[in-house]
Amino acid sequence: MNKPFIVGVCGGSGSGKTCFIMDLIKSFDDNQITIISQDDYYRPREEQKVDKMGIVNFDLPTSIDKVAFQKDIESLMAGEIVQRQEYTFNNSSKKTKMLTFHPNPIVVVEGLFIFHYKKIRKLLDLKVFLDAKENLKVVRRIKRDRIERNYPLDDVLYRYENHVLPSFEKYILPFKSKADIIVNNNKGYQNGLSVLSGFISNYLQVGIK
């Protein structure tokens, strides 16, 4: 198998990365594209840093086991199958499962800090940045964390103001200018999705030398 083409999809919390990627893979077969997410590489809660109020801050680059994340990306690049225990964000009602990542011609690497991690950034052949207004991102974050992760509203708002936003401004936004494609997701990402889908389809048909 030839080296896969690595697409990195980054953006702040609530920018729409997950929905964007889920819509992207609908256009391709399972043997064409693989998604590997930073979210499954969070360190255990006891290893996370806490803020001055004693609240665990999951929105720091150090929250992620970047060494394991990079190793698994490189394993996929080498044509190896990767397995990883799913991370469920402390949602006790969700049953965890073992995730299996197969090497495919296209590997999409997704996460908040994938452009910040220098060694991982160098592995990316194409960098895509999902962008959205701050007020929209906070509303999306509230909906997601309240429904999917069962977090109390006060907790969600505190984390957004004290963890999410400062982290975005320091570790994510500065890399927007390094992206090859910036997808505006204020009202929808369909145009950006079409561009990326078309690019990937062309790569799969003719390849890029």
C-alpha positions as CSV (number, residue, x, y, z in Angstrom):
1,M,0.0,0.0,0.0
2,N,1.2,3.5,-0.9
3,K,1.5,6.1,1.8
4,P,-2.0,7.5,2.5
5,F,-2.9,11.1,1.9
6,I,-3.3,12.7,5.3
7,V,-6.0,15.4,5.8
8,G,-6.1,17.4,9.0
9,V,-9.4,18.9,10.1
10,C,-9.0,21.5,12.9
11,G,-11.2,24.2,14.5
12,G,-12.5,25.5,17.8
13,S,-15.0,23.7,19.9
14,G,-18.4,24.0,18.3
15,S,-17.0,24.9,14.9
16,G,-18.7,21.8,13.4
17,K,-15.7,19.4,12.9
18,T,-17.5,16.2,13.8
19,C,-20.6,17.0,11.7
20,F,-18.4,18.1,8.8
21,I,-16.4,14.8,8.9
22,M,-19.5,12.6,9.3
23,D,-21.0,14.2,6.2
24,L,-17.7,13.9,4.4
25,I,-17.4,10.1,4.8
26,K,-20.9,9.6,3.4
27,S,-19.5,10.1,-0.1
28,F,-16.9,7.4,0.3
29,D,-16.6,3.6,0.9
30,D,-15.1,2.2,4.1
31,N,-12.0,1.0,2.3
32,Q,-11.3,4.5,1.0
33,I,-11.2,6.8,4.0
34,T,-10.3,6.4,7.7
35,I,-11.1,8.9,10.5
36,I,-8.9,9.2,13.6
37,S,-9.9,11.7,16.2
38,Q,-7.9,13.4,18.9
39,D,-10.9,13.0,21.2
40,D,-10.0,9.3,21.8
41,Y,-6.6,10.2,23.1
42,Y,-7.5,12.2,26.3
43,R,-5.4,11.3,29.3
44,P,-7.2,9.9,32.3
45,R,-9.0,12.5,34.5
46,E,-6.4,12.1,37.3
47,E,-3.6,13.2,34.9
48,Q,-5.4,16.4,33.9
49,K,-4.6,19.9,35.1
50,V,-7.0,21.8,37.3
51,D,-7.6,25.6,37.3
52,K,-7.5,27.9,40.3
53,M,-11.0,26.9,41.2
54,G,-10.1,23.2,41.3
55,I,-12.0,22.5,38.0
56,V,-10.3,20.0,35.7
57,N,-9.3,21.7,32.4
58,F,-9.7,19.3,29.5
59,D,-9.0,22.1,26.9
60,L,-5.3,22.2,27.0
61,P,-2.8,20.6,24.6
62,T,-1.4,18.6,27.5
63,S,-4.8,17.0,28.0
64,I,-4.1,14.8,25.1
65,D,-1.6,11.9,24.9
66,K,0.0,13.3,21.7
67,V,2.7,10.7,21.7
68,A,0.2,7.8,21.4
69,F,-1.9,9.9,18.9
70,Q,1.1,10.5,16.7
71,K,2.2,6.9,17.0
72,D,-1.2,5.6,15.8
73,I,-1.2,8.1,12.8
74,E,2.2,6.9,11.8
75,S,1.1,3.2,12.2
76,L,-1.8,3.9,9.7
77,M,0.7,5.6,7.4
78,A,2.8,2.4,7.5
79,G,-0.2,0.3,6.6
80,E,-0.9,-1.1,10.0
81,I,-4.3,-1.6,11.7
82,V,-4.7,0.5,14.9
83,Q,-7.0,-0.2,17.9
84,R,-8.0,2.3,20.6
85,Q,-10.4,2.3,23.5
86,E,-13.2,4.9,22.8
87,Y,-13.2,7.9,25.2
88,T,-16.7,8.7,26.4
89,F,-16.1,12.1,28.2
90,N,-17.1,10.7,31.6
91,N,-20.6,9.9,30.3
92,S,-21.5,6.9,32.5
93,S,-24.6,6.2,30.4
94,K,-22.5,5.5,27.3
95,K,-20.9,2.1,26.9
96,T,-17.3,2.2,25.7
97,K,-16.1,0.2,22.8
98,M,-12.9,-0.8,21.1
99,L,-12.3,1.3,18.0
100,T,-10.5,-0.2,15.0
101,F,-8.8,2.1,12.4
102,H,-7.9,0.5,9.1
103,P,-5.2,1.9,6.8
104,N,-6.8,3.5,3.8
105,P,-5.8,5.7,0.9
106,I,-7.2,8.7,2.7
107,V,-6.7,9.3,6.5
108,V,-8.5,12.2,8.1
109,V,-7.0,13.4,11.4
110,E,-9.4,15.5,13.4
111,G,-8.9,17.5,16.6
112,L,-8.6,20.8,18.4
113,F,-4.8,20.8,18.6
114,I,-3.6,18.9,15.6
115,F,-2.1,22.0,14.0
116,H,-0.5,23.0,17.4
117,Y,1.3,19.7,17.7
118,K,4.3,20.4,15.5
119,K,5.2,16.7,14.8
120,I,1.6,15.9,13.9
121,R,1.2,19.0,11.8
122,K,4.2,17.9,9.7
123,L,2.4,14.7,8.9
124,L,-0.5,16.5,7.3
125,D,-0.7,16.7,3.5
126,L,-3.7,19.0,3.6
127,K,-4.9,21.3,6.4
128,V,-8.6,22.2,6.7
129,F,-9.8,24.8,9.3
130,L,-13.5,25.0,10.4
131,D,-14.4,28.5,11.3
132,A,-17.5,30.0,13.0
133,K,-18.6,33.0,15.0
134,E,-18.0,32.7,18.7
135,N,-21.6,33.1,19.7
136,L,-22.6,30.2,17.4
137,K,-19.8,28.0,18.8
138,V,-20.9,28.5,22.4
139,V,-24.5,27.6,21.6
140,R,-23.4,24.4,19.8
141,R,-21.1,23.5,22.7
142,I,-24.0,23.9,25.1
143,K,-26.3,21.7,23.0
144,R,-23.6,19.0,22.6
145,D,-22.3,18.9,26.2
146,R,-25.8,19.0,27.7
147,I,-27.2,16.2,25.5
148,E,-24.3,14.0,24.6
149,R,-22.1,14.3,27.6
150,N,-24.6,15.0,30.3
151,Y,-22.8,18.1,31.7
152,P,-24.8,20.7,33.8
153,L,-25.3,24.0,32.1
154,D,-23.4,26.0,34.7
155,D,-20.4,23.7,34.2
156,V,-20.6,24.1,30.4
157,L,-20.7,27.9,30.6
158,Y,-17.9,28.1,33.1
159,R,-15.6,25.8,31.0
160,Y,-16.3,27.8,27.9
161,E,-15.4,31.1,29.4
162,N,-12.4,30.0,31.4
163,H,-11.0,27.0,29.5
164,V,-12.4,26.7,25.9
165,L,-12.1,30.3,24.8
166,P,-8.7,31.1,26.2
167,S,-7.4,27.8,24.7
168,F,-8.8,28.6,21.3
169,E,-7.2,32.0,21.2
170,K,-3.8,30.7,22.3
171,Y,-3.5,27.2,20.8
172,I,-5.9,27.0,17.8
173,L,-6.6,30.4,16.2
174,P,-2.9,31.3,15.5
175,F,-2.8,28.3,13.2
176,K,-5.8,29.4,11.1
177,S,-3.4,31.2,8.7
178,K,-1.5,27.9,8.1
179,A,-4.6,26.1,6.8
180,D,-4.8,25.2,3.1
181,I,-8.7,25.5,3.2
182,I,-10.8,27.6,5.6
183,V,-14.4,26.4,5.8
184,N,-16.9,29.0,7.0
185,N,-19.5,27.3,9.1
186,N,-21.7,30.2,10.3
187,K,-24.7,29.2,8.2
188,G,-23.4,25.9,6.8
189,Y,-20.4,24.2,5.5
190,Q,-21.8,22.7,2.3
191,N,-19.6,24.6,-0.1
192,G,-16.4,23.7,1.8
193,L,-17.6,20.1,2.1
194,S,-18.1,20.0,-1.7
195,V,-14.6,21.3,-2.3
196,L,-12.9,18.8,0.0
197,S,-15.1,15.9,-1.3
198,G,-14.2,16.8,-4.9
199,F,-10.5,17.0,-4.0
200,I,-10.5,13.6,-2.3
201,S,-12.5,12.0,-5.1
202,N,-10.0,13.2,-7.7
203,Y,-7.1,11.9,-5.5
204,L,-8.7,8.5,-5.3
205,Q,-9.2,8.4,-9.1
206,V,-5.9,9.7,-10.3
207,G,-3.6,10.1,-7.3
208,I,-1.3,13.0,-6.5
209,K,2.4,12.6,-7.3
